[in-house]
Amino acid sequence: MKADNTVIPNPNQLFPVHNCKTLTHIKPTIKNPNIIVGEFSYFGDLDFEKHVTHHYDFIGDKLIIGKFCQIAAGVEFMMNGANHQMNAISTFPFYIMQGWNMNPPPMSELPIKGDTVVGNDVWIGQNVTILPGVHISDGAIIGANSVVGSDVEPYTIIAGNPAKAIRKRFDDELIALLLKFKWWDRSIEEIQELVPILTCSDLDKVRKTLQDRL
């Protein structure tokens, strides 16, 4: 399938691939104010919010996803509402069930791990589960069927259950350059010019071009 290069990239276009109704830009579909998604990040399915589970207003945690992320079908973001109190005899959540005589415990008594944050240009493979409070840095790759329970460093490939680092994608110097350059924050026009470099496997050429543009 070849992209239609006569069309200007539009982050608010629901279906970014011509004649494909099963891949969607995420940002224009979001209704929950506690889900924040950057431009051009896409999902390999139709209803992204259904894959953000245990996301309760009374907790107030946020899911924050950067730009140009590629999120495959079956990915689930499990939010803090999935966690049960573990510092007492029972883990049963009496306070949310009708009829039980228990007020909600203070937030300090619950295992709240904060916002879940995904950086920019992150590729998340099919059927990955991301646990509450995880931070996935720019340029990371998450292997299919992984369960991610801890933070992920920039431009690192991880996989497994629990997911563990396999290797860095590039050397430290190039990673630092990419994090400084932040191509995803450039204008659409400049990114268009950069596409040949962003998709180039000659890393020495990439390094020189980005250094010259800083």
C-alpha positions as CSV (number, residue, x, y, z in Angstrom):
1,M,0.0,0.0,0.0
2,K,1.5,3.3,-1.1
3,A,0.6,6.5,0.8
4,D,-1.1,9.3,-1.1
5,N,1.5,12.0,-1.2
6,T,-0.8,14.6,-2.7
7,V,-2.6,15.0,0.7
8,I,-1.3,17.3,3.4
9,P,-0.9,15.4,6.7
10,N,-3.8,16.2,9.0
11,P,-3.6,15.1,12.7
12,N,-7.4,15.5,13.0
13,Q,-8.2,13.1,10.2
14,L,-9.8,10.0,11.8
15,F,-8.5,7.5,9.2
16,P,-5.0,8.4,8.1
17,V,-4.5,5.5,5.7
18,H,-6.4,5.6,2.4
19,N,-9.2,3.0,2.2
20,C,-8.3,1.6,5.7
21,K,-11.0,1.9,8.4
22,T,-9.2,-0.1,11.0
23,L,-6.4,2.3,11.9
24,T,-7.2,5.6,13.5
25,H,-5.5,8.8,14.7
26,I,-6.1,8.7,18.4
27,K,-6.4,12.4,19.3
28,P,-9.6,13.2,17.4
29,T,-11.4,10.3,19.1
30,I,-10.6,11.2,22.8
31,K,-13.5,12.5,25.0
32,N,-12.0,11.9,28.5
33,P,-10.1,15.0,29.7
34,N,-7.7,12.7,31.6
35,I,-6.4,11.1,28.4
36,I,-4.1,13.4,26.5
37,V,-2.6,12.3,23.2
38,G,-0.3,14.1,20.8
39,E,-0.8,14.7,17.1
40,F,-0.3,11.8,14.6
41,S,-0.2,9.1,17.2
42,Y,-2.3,6.2,15.9
43,F,-4.1,3.0,17.1
44,G,-4.5,-0.2,15.1
45,D,-8.2,-0.4,16.0
46,L,-11.3,1.9,16.3
47,D,-12.1,2.7,19.9
48,F,-8.9,3.6,21.8
49,E,-10.7,4.7,25.1
50,K,-12.1,1.2,25.6
51,H,-8.5,0.0,25.9
52,V,-7.8,2.4,28.8
53,T,-9.2,0.4,31.7
54,H,-9.9,1.0,35.4
55,H,-9.7,4.7,34.8
56,Y,-11.9,6.2,37.5
57,D,-12.6,9.9,37.9
58,F,-12.3,9.8,41.7
59,I,-8.6,8.8,41.4
60,G,-7.8,11.5,38.8
61,D,-4.8,9.8,37.2
62,K,-3.9,10.7,33.6
63,L,-2.8,8.9,30.5
64,I,-0.4,11.1,28.6
65,I,0.8,10.0,25.2
66,G,3.2,12.0,22.9
67,K,3.3,12.5,19.2
68,F,3.8,10.0,16.4
69,C,3.3,7.0,18.5
70,Q,2.4,3.7,16.9
71,I,0.0,1.6,19.1
72,A,-1.0,-1.8,17.8
73,A,-4.4,-3.5,18.2
74,G,-5.0,-5.2,21.6
75,V,-2.9,-2.8,23.6
76,E,-4.3,-2.1,27.1
77,F,-3.4,0.7,29.4
78,M,-4.3,-0.4,32.9
79,M,-4.8,2.6,35.1
80,N,-4.6,3.0,38.9
81,G,-8.1,2.0,39.6
82,A,-7.0,-1.6,39.0
83,N,-4.8,-1.5,42.1
84,H,-6.3,-2.8,45.4
85,Q,-5.3,-1.9,48.9
86,M,-2.5,-4.3,49.9
87,N,-1.6,-2.9,53.4
88,A,-4.6,-4.5,55.1
89,I,-5.9,-8.0,55.8
90,S,-8.2,-8.1,52.8
91,T,-7.7,-6.7,49.3
92,F,-11.5,-6.7,48.6
93,P,-12.7,-3.1,47.6
94,F,-15.7,-3.0,50.0
95,Y,-15.9,0.8,49.6
96,I,-17.0,0.7,45.9
97,M,-19.5,-2.1,46.3
98,Q,-23.1,-1.2,47.2
99,G,-24.4,-2.2,50.7
100,W,-21.1,-2.5,52.5
101,N,-20.4,-0.2,55.5
102,M,-17.1,1.3,54.5
103,N,-16.0,4.7,53.4
104,P,-13.3,5.1,50.8
105,P,-9.8,5.0,52.3
106,P,-7.7,8.1,51.9
107,M,-5.6,8.1,48.7
108,S,-2.5,7.7,50.8
109,E,-3.7,4.2,51.8
110,L,-4.1,3.1,48.2
111,P,-1.3,2.0,45.9
112,I,-1.6,5.0,43.5
113,K,1.4,5.1,41.2
114,G,0.7,8.4,39.4
115,D,0.1,9.2,35.7
116,T,1.0,6.8,32.9
117,V,3.2,8.6,30.4
118,V,4.3,7.5,26.9
119,G,6.8,9.7,25.1
120,N,7.1,10.5,21.4
121,D,7.7,8.1,18.5
122,V,7.1,5.1,20.6
123,W,6.1,1.8,19.0
124,I,4.0,-0.5,21.1
125,G,3.4,-4.0,19.7
126,Q,0.2,-6.0,19.6
127,N,-1.5,-7.1,22.9
128,V,0.9,-5.3,25.2
129,T,-0.4,-4.5,28.7
130,I,1.0,-1.3,30.3
131,L,0.6,-1.2,34.1
132,P,-0.3,1.9,36.2
133,G,2.2,4.7,36.6
134,V,4.7,3.5,34.0
135,H,6.8,6.0,32.0
136,I,7.9,5.0,28.6
137,S,10.5,7.3,27.1
138,D,10.9,8.7,23.6
139,G,11.8,6.3,20.8
140,A,11.2,3.1,22.8
141,I,9.9,-0.2,21.2
142,I,7.7,-2.6,23.2
143,G,7.6,-6.2,21.9
144,A,4.2,-7.8,21.3
145,N,2.4,-9.5,24.2
146,S,4.7,-7.8,26.8
147,V,3.6,-6.7,30.2
148,V,5.3,-3.4,31.1
149,G,5.5,-2.7,34.8
150,S,8.5,-0.5,35.1
151,D,9.8,2.6,33.4
152,V,11.5,2.3,29.9
153,E,14.6,4.3,28.9
154,P,14.7,6.3,25.7
155,Y,15.3,4.4,22.4
156,T,15.3,1.0,24.2
157,I,13.8,-2.2,23.0
158,I,12.0,-4.2,25.7
159,A,9.9,-7.4,25.6
160,G,8.5,-10.2,27.8
161,N,6.4,-10.7,31.0
162,P,7.6,-8.9,32.9
163,A,9.1,-6.8,30.1
164,K,12.9,-6.4,30.3
165,A,15.4,-4.4,28.3
166,I,16.8,-6.3,25.3
167,R,19.1,-3.6,23.9
168,K,19.4,0.1,23.1
169,R,18.5,1.0,19.5
170,F,21.5,3.4,19.1
171,D,24.6,4.5,20.8
172,D,24.4,7.0,23.7
173,E,25.7,9.8,21.5
174,L,23.0,9.4,18.9
175,I,20.3,8.9,21.5
176,A,21.3,12.2,23.2
177,L,21.3,13.9,19.8
178,L,17.8,12.7,19.0
179,L,16.5,13.7,22.4
180,K,17.9,17.2,21.9
181,F,16.7,17.5,18.3
182,K,13.1,16.5,19.0
183,W,12.0,16.0,15.4
184,W,8.4,15.4,16.5
185,D,8.1,19.0,17.7
186,R,9.1,20.5,14.3
187,S,6.5,21.9,11.8
188,I,4.8,19.5,9.3
189,E,6.8,21.2,6.6
190,E,10.2,20.6,8.3
191,I,9.2,17.0,9.1
192,Q,8.4,16.5,5.4
193,E,12.0,17.6,4.6
194,L,13.4,15.3,7.3
195,V,11.5,12.1,6.2
196,P,14.5,10.9,4.1
197,I,16.7,11.2,7.2
198,L,14.1,9.9,9.7
199,T,13.9,6.7,7.5
200,C,17.6,6.4,6.7
201,S,19.6,3.4,7.9
202,D,22.9,5.2,7.4
203,L,23.3,6.4,11.0
204,D,26.5,8.3,10.3
205,K,24.6,10.3,7.7
206,V,21.7,10.8,10.1
207,R,24.0,12.0,12.9
208,K,25.7,14.6,10.6
209,T,22.4,15.9,9.2
210,L,20.8,16.4,12.6
211,Q,23.9,18.0,14.0
212,D,24.0,20.4,11.1
213,R,20.4,21.4,11.7
214,L,20.7,22.1,15.4
